[in-house]
Amino acid sequence: MKVISLKPVVDQAKCIGCGICAKVCPAVAITVTAKKAVIAEEHCRGCGGCNQRCPVEAIAMVRMEKPYQVAVAIDDVDYQAITRLCVAAKLHPEQIICYCTTTRAEEVAAAILKGARSPEELSRQTGIRMGCKVECIQPVLRLLQAAGITPERPPGYQWYGLTPTVWDIPEAVKAKYNSRGFYFDEDIKLLEQVVHASVKKEEGK
């Protein structure tokens, strides 16, 4: 998905202006003008969400003459800063956080450190969320939060809020279920080792 080879084309005669395509676009590349969907090709990353959800099949995915790749370079960013941001988000920098596009935490962190301030910007720059468009919003929001950024949610279905992680489980809940075969503190300890392995790797250089 990081190589963009398809683009959506709207059949204006079929389009009913319902706006569903705009509400599901993870790159927020679609608007409805005069009751017709309009796609900003410079922001679109060809995920096909609009095509899949259009109720009247007014959007077709067309192969591009010149495919292009989206990626954010990490070699021009202080890797220690990348590591600190990832660790603050409870992520290992080399961890794949979007399996559909094999986007790693380090690339998203680099994009944030270079100025990206929203999930939509990160999607346009790195290609993240251009596969299933569901699960990878979580690490994106966690990285933004770790950077002290609270993005404004778009008026659609593109993303929901943060869901709790093992680090967020209240002590009372841990105490209640520890005797029933749950090992929250042990899980946290193991995950912390994974996350902080990146710090040790940087210190060893």
C-alpha positions as CSV (number, residue, x, y, z in Angstrom):
1,M,0.0,0.0,0.0
2,K,3.0,2.3,0.3
3,V,3.3,2.3,-3.5
4,I,0.2,4.2,-4.6
5,S,-1.0,2.8,-7.9
6,L,-4.8,3.4,-7.8
7,K,-6.9,6.5,-7.6
8,P,-10.7,7.0,-7.2
9,V,-12.7,8.5,-9.9
10,V,-16.2,9.8,-9.2
11,D,-19.0,9.2,-11.7
12,Q,-20.8,12.5,-11.3
13,A,-23.9,11.2,-12.9
14,K,-24.3,8.4,-10.3
15,C,-23.1,10.4,-7.3
16,I,-26.0,11.3,-4.9
17,G,-23.9,13.5,-2.6
18,C,-24.6,11.4,0.5
19,G,-21.1,12.1,1.9
20,I,-20.3,8.6,3.1
21,C,-17.1,8.6,1.1
22,A,-15.9,11.8,2.8
23,K,-16.8,10.3,6.2
24,V,-14.7,7.2,5.7
25,C,-11.7,8.7,4.0
26,P,-8.7,8.3,6.4
27,A,-6.7,11.0,4.5
28,V,-9.7,13.4,4.6
29,A,-9.3,13.9,0.9
30,I,-13.0,14.1,-0.1
31,T,-15.5,16.9,0.2
32,V,-19.1,17.2,-1.0
33,T,-19.6,20.3,-3.2
34,A,-23.0,21.0,-4.8
35,K,-24.1,17.6,-3.8
36,K,-21.3,15.8,-5.5
37,A,-18.2,14.2,-4.1
38,V,-14.9,15.9,-5.0
39,I,-11.6,14.2,-4.4
40,A,-8.4,16.2,-3.7
41,E,-5.9,13.9,-5.5
42,E,-2.9,15.5,-3.8
43,H,-4.2,14.1,-0.5
44,C,-5.7,10.8,-1.6
45,R,-3.6,7.7,-1.1
46,G,-5.8,5.3,-3.0
47,C,-7.0,3.1,-0.1
48,G,-10.3,2.4,-1.8
49,G,-12.4,3.1,1.3
50,C,-14.7,5.4,-0.7
51,N,-15.1,2.9,-3.5
52,Q,-16.0,0.1,-1.0
53,R,-18.6,2.2,0.9
54,C,-20.3,4.1,-1.8
55,P,-24.0,3.0,-1.7
56,V,-24.6,3.7,-5.4
57,E,-21.2,2.5,-6.8
58,A,-20.4,6.0,-8.1
59,I,-16.6,5.7,-7.4
60,A,-14.3,3.5,-9.4
61,M,-10.6,2.7,-8.6
62,V,-8.5,3.5,-11.6
63,R,-4.9,2.5,-12.2
64,M,-2.6,5.4,-12.3
65,E,-0.2,6.0,-15.2
66,K,2.6,6.9,-12.8
67,P,2.5,5.1,-9.4
68,Y,4.3,6.8,-6.6
69,Q,5.6,5.9,-3.1
70,V,4.8,7.6,0.2
71,A,7.3,7.4,3.0
72,V,9.0,9.6,5.6
73,A,12.7,9.4,5.9
74,I,14.0,8.8,9.4
75,D,17.8,9.2,8.8
76,D,17.6,13.0,8.9
77,V,15.9,13.0,12.4
78,D,17.7,12.5,15.7
79,Y,17.1,8.8,16.4
80,Q,17.3,9.3,20.1
81,A,14.3,11.8,19.8
82,I,12.4,9.2,17.8
83,T,13.2,6.6,20.4
84,R,12.1,8.9,23.3
85,L,8.8,9.6,21.5
86,C,8.1,5.9,20.8
87,V,8.9,4.9,24.4
88,A,6.7,7.6,25.7
89,A,3.9,6.0,23.6
90,K,4.8,2.5,24.9
91,L,6.0,1.4,21.5
92,H,9.3,0.0,20.2
93,P,10.6,2.2,17.4
94,E,11.0,-0.8,15.0
95,Q,7.6,-2.1,15.9
96,I,5.2,-2.5,13.0
97,I,2.1,-0.5,13.9
98,C,0.2,-0.9,10.6
99,Y,0.5,-4.4,9.2
100,C,-1.4,-3.5,6.1
101,T,1.3,-1.1,5.0
102,T,4.2,-2.4,7.2
103,T,4.6,1.1,8.7
104,R,6.8,1.2,11.7
105,A,6.5,3.4,14.8
106,E,9.8,5.1,14.0
107,E,8.5,6.5,10.7
108,V,5.4,7.9,12.3
109,A,7.4,9.4,15.1
110,A,9.8,11.0,12.6
111,A,6.8,12.5,10.8
112,I,5.5,14.0,14.0
113,L,8.9,15.3,14.9
114,K,9.0,16.9,11.4
115,G,5.7,18.7,12.0
116,A,2.7,16.3,11.4
117,R,-0.1,17.1,13.8
118,S,-3.0,14.9,12.9
119,P,-3.8,11.3,11.9
120,E,-4.7,12.6,8.5
121,E,-1.4,14.2,7.9
122,L,0.4,11.1,9.1
123,S,-1.7,9.0,6.7
124,R,-0.8,11.2,3.8
125,Q,2.9,11.2,4.6
126,T,3.5,7.6,5.7
127,G,0.6,5.7,4.2
128,I,-0.5,4.4,7.6
129,R,-4.2,3.5,7.9
130,M,-4.5,2.9,4.1
131,G,-5.2,-0.8,4.5
132,C,-8.0,-1.9,6.9
133,K,-8.2,1.7,8.2
134,V,-9.2,0.6,11.7
135,E,-6.7,-0.8,14.2
136,C,-3.7,1.4,13.5
137,I,-5.4,4.6,14.6
138,Q,-4.5,3.5,18.1
139,P,-0.7,3.8,17.9
140,V,-1.1,6.9,15.8
141,L,-3.1,8.6,18.5
142,R,-0.8,7.3,21.2
143,L,2.3,8.8,19.4
144,L,0.5,12.1,19.0
145,Q,-0.5,12.1,22.6
146,A,3.0,11.3,23.7
147,A,4.2,14.3,21.7
148,G,1.7,16.5,23.5
149,I,-0.6,16.8,20.6
150,T,-4.4,16.5,20.8
151,P,-5.7,16.3,17.2
152,E,-9.2,17.5,16.3
153,R,-11.4,14.7,15.2
154,P,-12.8,14.9,11.7
155,P,-16.6,14.9,11.3
156,G,-16.8,11.3,10.1
157,Y,-16.1,7.7,10.9
158,Q,-12.3,7.9,10.2
159,W,-11.3,7.3,13.8
160,Y,-12.5,6.7,17.3
161,G,-10.8,7.6,20.6
162,L,-8.1,5.9,22.4
163,T,-8.9,2.5,23.9
164,P,-7.3,1.4,27.2
165,T,-4.0,-0.5,27.2
166,V,-2.6,-2.8,29.9
167,W,-0.9,0.3,31.4
168,D,-4.3,1.9,32.0
169,I,-5.9,-0.9,34.1
170,P,-6.8,0.5,37.5
171,E,-5.2,-1.1,40.5
172,A,-8.6,-2.2,41.9
173,V,-9.2,-4.2,38.7
174,K,-5.8,-5.8,38.9
175,A,-6.4,-6.8,42.5
176,K,-9.8,-8.2,41.7
177,Y,-8.6,-10.4,38.8
178,N,-5.1,-11.3,39.8
179,S,-6.4,-14.3,41.6
180,R,-8.3,-15.5,38.6
181,G,-5.4,-16.2,36.3
182,F,-4.7,-12.7,35.0
183,Y,-1.1,-11.4,35.4
184,F,-1.3,-7.7,34.6
185,D,1.9,-6.6,36.3
186,E,3.9,-9.5,34.7
187,D,2.5,-8.5,31.3
188,I,3.4,-4.9,31.9
189,K,6.9,-5.9,33.0
190,L,7.4,-7.9,29.8
191,L,6.0,-5.2,27.6
192,E,8.2,-2.6,29.3
193,Q,11.3,-4.8,28.5
194,V,10.3,-4.9,24.8
195,V,9.7,-1.1,24.7
196,H,12.9,-0.2,26.5
197,A,15.0,-2.6,24.5
198,S,15.2,0.3,22.0
199,V,16.8,2.6,24.6
200,K,19.4,0.0,25.4
201,K,20.1,-0.4,21.8
202,E,20.7,3.3,21.3
203,E,22.9,3.5,24.4
204,G,25.0,0.7,23.1
205,K,25.9,2.6,20.0
